[in-house]
């Protein structure tokens, strides 16, 4: 994964997921670890454009305010409890 090289989101992965959703009518994830953390801790699971835009915004902000290692540690704590 490109966790340590992106700024909170991965544009190629988002587009690949979007195309797969449209062309193959299959839901596939394009979210980064940062986005998943933001969604699960601060937002809802609603599948709306509004929620996704908030997720992107907060992911960028979180990446500006903290380190990748801190984000990964927090992410792992909510999934390993």
DSSP file (Angstrom, degrees, kcal/mol; ACC not computed):
  #  RESIDUE AA STRUCTURE BP1 BP2  ACC     N-H-->O    O-->H-N    N-H-->O    O-->H-N    TCO  KAPPA ALPHA  PHI   PSI    X-CA   Y-CA   Z-CA
    1    1 A X              0   0    0      0, 0.0     3,-0.3     0, 0.0    31,-0.0   0.000 360.0 360.0 360.0 161.1    0.0    0.0    0.0
    2    2 A X    >>  +     0   0    0      1,-0.2     3,-1.7     2,-0.1     4,-1.2  -0.054 360.0 131.7-102.1  30.2    1.1    3.6   -0.5
    3    3 A X  T 34 S+     0   0    0      1,-0.3     3,-0.5     2,-0.2     5,-0.2   0.875  73.1  46.0 -51.9 -45.3    0.1    4.7    3.1
    4    4 A X  T 34 S+     0   0    0     -3,-0.3    -1,-0.3     1,-0.2    -2,-0.1   0.545 114.7  48.0 -80.7  -5.1    3.4    6.4    3.8
    5    5 A X  T <4 S+     0   0    0     -3,-1.7    -1,-0.2     2,-0.0    -2,-0.2   0.519  96.1  76.4-113.9  -5.9    3.5    8.2    0.4
    6    6 A X  S  < S-     0   0    0     -4,-1.2     4,-0.1    -3,-0.5     0, 0.0  -0.578  75.0-126.4-102.0 170.2    0.0    9.8    0.1
    7    7 A X  S    S-     0   0    0      2,-0.6    56,-0.2    -2,-0.2    57,-0.1  -0.095  79.3 -58.9-104.8  33.1   -1.5   12.8    1.8
    8    8 A X  S    S+     0   0    0     -5,-0.2    27,-0.3     1,-0.2    24,-0.3   0.154 122.5  48.8 114.1 -18.0   -4.6   11.1    3.2
    9    9 A X        -     0   0    0     22,-0.1    -2,-0.6    25,-0.1     2,-0.5  -0.981  66.6-138.1-150.0 159.6   -6.1    9.9   -0.1
   10   10 A X     >  -     0   0    0     20,-0.4     4,-2.2    -2,-0.3     3,-0.2  -0.895  12.0-167.0-125.4  98.5   -5.0    8.0   -3.2
   11   11 A X  H  > S+     0   0    0     -2,-0.5     4,-2.5     1,-0.2     5,-0.2   0.900  87.2  50.4 -56.2 -49.7   -6.5    9.4   -6.4
   12   12 A X  H  > S+     0   0    0      1,-0.2     4,-2.3     2,-0.2    -1,-0.2   0.902 112.6  48.3 -57.5 -38.9   -5.6    6.5   -8.7
   13   13 A X  H  > S+     0   0    0     -3,-0.2     4,-2.3     2,-0.2    -1,-0.2   0.878 110.1  51.7 -68.4 -37.9   -7.2    4.1   -6.2
   14   14 A X  H  X S+     0   0    0     -4,-2.2     4,-2.5     2,-0.2    -2,-0.2   0.930 112.4  45.5 -63.3 -45.7  -10.4    6.2   -5.9
   15   15 A X  H  X S+     0   0    0     -4,-2.5     4,-2.7     2,-0.2     5,-0.2   0.896 111.6  52.0 -65.7 -39.9  -10.8    6.3   -9.7
   16   16 A X  H  X S+     0   0    0     -4,-2.3     4,-2.3    -5,-0.2    -1,-0.2   0.915 112.2  46.5 -61.8 -42.6  -10.1    2.6  -10.0
   17   17 A X  H  X S+     0   0    0     -4,-2.3     4,-2.5     2,-0.2    11,-0.3   0.912 111.8  51.0 -64.7 -43.4  -12.8    1.9   -7.4
   18   18 A X  H  X S+     0   0    0     -4,-2.5     4,-2.2     2,-0.2    -2,-0.2   0.923 111.7  46.9 -60.9 -46.1  -15.2    4.3   -9.1
   19   19 A X  H  X S+     0   0    0     -4,-2.7     4,-3.3     1,-0.2     5,-0.5   0.918 112.1  50.3 -62.9 -44.0  -14.7    2.7  -12.5
   20   20 A X  H  X S+     0   0    0     -4,-2.3     4,-1.5    -5,-0.2     6,-1.3   0.894 110.3  50.8 -61.2 -40.0  -15.1   -0.8  -11.0
   21   21 A X  H  < S+     0   0    0     -4,-2.5     4,-0.4     4,-0.2    -1,-0.2   0.901 119.0  36.6 -63.8 -41.0  -18.3    0.4   -9.3
   22   22 A X  H  < S+     0   0    0     -4,-2.2    -2,-0.2    -5,-0.2    -3,-0.2   0.952 124.5  36.5 -78.3 -51.9  -19.8    1.8  -12.5
   23   23 A X  H  < S+     0   0    0     -4,-3.3    -3,-0.2     1,-0.2    -2,-0.1   0.925 131.2  27.3 -71.1 -47.0  -18.5   -0.8  -15.1
   24   24 A X  S  < S-     0   0    0     -4,-1.5    -1,-0.2    -5,-0.5    -3,-0.2   0.461  96.2-130.0 -97.3  -2.3  -18.8   -4.0  -13.1
   25   25 A X        +     0   0    0     -4,-0.4     2,-0.4    -5,-0.3    -4,-0.2   0.850  66.1 131.6  53.2  36.3  -21.6   -2.8  -10.8
   26   26 A X        -     0   0    0     -6,-1.3     2,-0.6    -9,-0.1    -1,-0.2  -0.958  59.9-126.8-120.4 136.8  -19.4   -4.0   -7.9
   27   27 A X        +     0   0    0     -2,-0.4     2,-0.4    -3,-0.1    -9,-0.1  -0.711  36.5 169.6 -81.9 121.9  -18.7   -2.1   -4.8
   28   28 A X        -     0   0    0     -2,-0.6     2,-0.2   -11,-0.3    -7,-0.1  -0.995  32.1-113.4-134.6 143.7  -15.0   -1.9   -4.2
   29   29 A X        +     0   0    0     -2,-0.4   -11,-0.0     1,-0.1    -2,-0.0  -0.476  29.7 171.3 -80.1 142.0  -13.1    0.2   -1.7
   30   30 A X        +     0   0    0     -2,-0.2   -20,-0.4     2,-0.1     2,-0.2   0.211  42.7 120.8-125.1   9.7  -10.8    3.0   -2.6
   31   31 A X        -     0   0    0    -18,-0.1     2,-0.1   -22,-0.1   -22,-0.1  -0.495  54.8-135.0 -82.7 145.4  -10.3    4.5    0.8
   32   32 A X     >  -     0   0    0    -24,-0.3     4,-2.6    -2,-0.2     5,-0.2  -0.346  33.4 -99.5 -83.6 172.4   -6.9    4.8    2.5
   33   33 A X  H  > S+     0   0    0      1,-0.2     4,-2.5     2,-0.2     5,-0.2   0.899 126.2  53.2 -59.0 -40.9   -6.2    3.8    6.1
   34   34 A X  H  > S+     0   0    0      1,-0.2     4,-2.5     2,-0.2    -1,-0.2   0.929 109.6  47.0 -61.5 -46.0   -6.5    7.5    7.0
   35   35 A X  H  > S+     0   0    0    -27,-0.3     4,-2.8     1,-0.2    -2,-0.2   0.910 112.0  50.3 -62.9 -42.5   -9.9    7.8    5.4
   36   36 A X  H  X S+     0   0    0     -4,-2.6     4,-2.5     2,-0.2    -1,-0.2   0.906 110.5  50.0 -62.9 -41.0  -11.2    4.6    7.0
   37   37 A X  H  X S+     0   0    0     -4,-2.5     4,-2.0     2,-0.2     5,-0.4   0.949 111.9  47.3 -61.6 -48.9  -10.0    5.8   10.4
   38   38 A X  H  X>S+     0   0    0     -4,-2.5     4,-2.8     1,-0.2     5,-1.1   0.933 113.8  48.2 -58.1 -48.0  -11.8    9.2    9.9
   39   39 A X  H  X5S+     0   0    0     -4,-2.8     4,-0.8     1,-0.2    -1,-0.2   0.925 115.3  43.3 -59.9 -46.5  -15.0    7.5    8.7
   40   40 A X  H  <5S+     0   0    0     -4,-2.5    -1,-0.2    -5,-0.2    -2,-0.2   0.755 124.2  33.1 -76.3 -24.6  -15.1    5.0   11.6
   41   41 A X  H  <5S+     0   0    0     -4,-2.0    -2,-0.2    -5,-0.2    -3,-0.2   0.816 134.7  16.4 -99.2 -36.6  -14.2    7.4   14.4
   42   42 A X  H  <5S+     0   0    0     -4,-2.8    -3,-0.2    -5,-0.4     2,-0.2   0.652 118.3  41.5-115.7 -19.3  -15.7   10.8   13.3
   43   43 A X  S  <<S-     0   0    0     -5,-1.1     2,-0.1    -4,-0.8     8,-0.0  -0.540  76.8-100.9-122.0-174.9  -18.3   10.1   10.6
   44   44 A X        -     0   0    0     -2,-0.2    -1,-0.1     2,-0.1    -2,-0.1  -0.418  29.7-112.4 -99.3 178.6  -21.1    7.7    9.7
   45   45 A X        +     0   0    0     -2,-0.1    -5,-0.1    -5,-0.1    -6,-0.0   0.275  66.6 139.8 -93.0   9.4  -21.1    4.8    7.3
   46   46 A X        -     0   0    0      1,-0.1     2,-1.4     5,-0.0    -2,-0.1  -0.274  54.3-136.3 -55.6 134.6  -23.6    6.6    5.0
   47   47 A X        +     0   0    0      4,-0.1     2,-0.3     3,-0.0    -1,-0.1  -0.562  58.2 129.3 -93.9  70.8  -22.7    6.1    1.4
   48   48 A X     >  -     0   0    0     -2,-1.4     4,-2.0     1,-0.1     5,-0.1  -0.874  68.3-124.5-124.1 156.8  -23.2    9.7    0.3
   49   49 A X  H  > S+     0   0    0     -2,-0.3     4,-2.6     1,-0.2     5,-0.2   0.884 112.4  56.9 -64.0 -38.9  -21.1   12.2   -1.6
   50   50 A X  H  > S+     0   0    0      1,-0.2     4,-2.1     2,-0.2    -1,-0.2   0.930 108.2  45.5 -59.0 -47.9  -21.4   14.6    1.3
   51   51 A X  H  > S+     0   0    0      1,-0.2     4,-2.5     2,-0.2    -1,-0.2   0.900 112.7  51.5 -63.4 -40.4  -19.9   12.1    3.7
   52   52 A X  H  X S+     0   0    0     -4,-2.0     4,-2.3     2,-0.2    -2,-0.2   0.889 109.5  49.4 -65.6 -39.5  -17.1   11.1    1.3
   53   53 A X  H  X S+     0   0    0     -4,-2.6     4,-2.4     2,-0.2    -1,-0.2   0.900 111.8  48.5 -66.8 -40.1  -16.1   14.8    0.8
   54   54 A X  H  X S+     0   0    0     -4,-2.1     4,-3.0    -5,-0.2     5,-0.3   0.918 109.9  53.2 -62.4 -42.9  -16.0   15.3    4.5
   55   55 A X  H  X S+     0   0    0     -4,-2.5     4,-2.0     1,-0.2    -2,-0.2   0.911 110.0  47.3 -58.8 -44.8  -13.9   12.2    4.8
   56   56 A X  H  X S+     0   0    0     -4,-2.3     4,-2.2     2,-0.2    -1,-0.2   0.934 113.4  48.1 -62.4 -46.8  -11.4   13.5    2.2
   57   57 A X  H  X S+     0   0    0     -4,-2.4     4,-2.2     1,-0.2    -2,-0.2   0.945 114.5  44.3 -60.2 -50.5  -11.2   16.9    3.9
   58   58 A X  H  X S+     0   0    0     -4,-3.0     4,-2.7     1,-0.2    -1,-0.2   0.825 110.4  56.1 -67.5 -30.7  -10.7   15.5    7.4
   59   59 A X  H  X S+     0   0    0     -4,-2.0     4,-2.2    -5,-0.3    -1,-0.2   0.918 108.4  47.1 -65.5 -43.0   -8.2   13.0    6.1
   60   60 A X  H  X S+     0   0    0     -4,-2.2     4,-1.3     2,-0.2    -2,-0.2   0.931 113.8  48.2 -63.3 -45.1   -6.1   15.7    4.6
   61   61 A X  H  X S+     0   0    0     -4,-2.2     4,-1.5     1,-0.2     3,-0.3   0.918 110.6  50.6 -61.7 -45.0   -6.3   17.7    7.8
   62   62 A X  H  X S+     0   0    0     -4,-2.7     4,-1.6     1,-0.2     3,-0.3   0.908 108.4  52.5 -60.7 -41.7   -5.4   14.8   10.0
   63   63 A X  H  < S+     0   0    0     -4,-2.2    -1,-0.2     1,-0.2    -2,-0.2   0.793 109.9  49.7 -65.4 -27.4   -2.3   14.0    7.8
   64   64 A X  H  < S+     0   0    0     -4,-1.3    -1,-0.2    -3,-0.3    -2,-0.2   0.782 115.8  42.4 -77.9 -27.7   -1.2   17.7    8.2
   65   65 A X  H  < S+     0   0    0     -4,-1.5     2,-0.3    -3,-0.3    -2,-0.2   0.624 118.7  26.4 -97.5 -15.2   -1.6   17.6   12.0
   66   66 A X  S  < S-     0   0    0     -4,-1.6     2,-0.2    -5,-0.2     3,-0.0  -0.860  80.8 -93.7-142.6 173.9   -0.1   14.2   12.9
   67   67 A X     >  -     0   0    0     -2,-0.3     4,-2.1     1,-0.1     5,-0.2  -0.495  30.3-117.8 -90.6 160.7    2.3   11.6   11.8
   68   68 A X  H  > S+     0   0    0      1,-0.2     4,-2.9     2,-0.2     5,-0.2   0.902 116.0  55.2 -61.0 -41.8    1.7    8.5    9.7
   69   69 A X  H  > S+     0   0    0      1,-0.2     4,-2.4     2,-0.2    -1,-0.2   0.888 107.4  49.4 -62.0 -38.6    2.8    6.3   12.5
   70   70 A X  H  > S+     0   0    0      2,-0.2     4,-2.5     1,-0.2    -1,-0.2   0.916 111.8  48.6 -65.5 -42.6    0.3    7.9   14.9
   71   71 A X  H  X S+     0   0    0     -4,-2.1     4,-2.7     2,-0.2    -2,-0.2   0.939 112.9  47.5 -61.6 -47.2   -2.5    7.5   12.4
   72   72 A X  H  X S+     0   0    0     -4,-2.9     4,-2.7     1,-0.2    -2,-0.2   0.900 111.5  50.8 -62.6 -41.5   -1.6    3.8   11.9
   73   73 A X  H  X S+     0   0    0     -4,-2.4     4,-1.9    -5,-0.2    -1,-0.2   0.932 112.7  45.5 -61.9 -46.2   -1.4    3.2   15.6
   74   74 A X  H  X S+     0   0    0     -4,-2.5     4,-1.5     2,-0.2    -2,-0.2   0.907 113.0  51.2 -64.1 -41.8   -4.8    4.7   16.2
   75   75 A X  H  X S+     0   0    0     -4,-2.7     4,-1.0     1,-0.2     3,-0.3   0.938 111.0  47.4 -59.4 -49.0   -6.3    2.8   13.3
   76   76 A X  H  X S+     0   0    0     -4,-2.7     4,-1.2     1,-0.2     3,-0.3   0.839 105.8  59.6 -65.4 -33.0   -4.9   -0.5   14.5
   77   77 A X  H  < S+     0   0    0     -4,-1.9     4,-0.4     1,-0.2    -1,-0.2   0.879 105.3  47.8 -64.1 -37.4   -6.2    0.2   18.0
   78   78 A X  H  < S+     0   0    0     -4,-1.5    -1,-0.2    -3,-0.3    -2,-0.2   0.729 117.0  43.2 -77.4 -18.3   -9.8    0.4   16.9
   79   79 A X  H  < S+     0   0    0     -4,-1.0    -1,-0.2    -3,-0.3    -2,-0.2   0.530 113.3  49.4-101.9  -7.1   -9.5   -2.8   14.8
   80   80 A X     <        0   0    0     -4,-1.2    -2,-0.2    -3,-0.2    -1,-0.1   0.290 360.0 360.0-114.2  10.0   -7.6   -4.9   17.3
   81   81 A X              0   0    0     -4,-0.4    -1,-0.1    -5,-0.1    -2,-0.1   0.475 360.0 360.0 -80.1 360.0   -9.8   -4.4   20.4
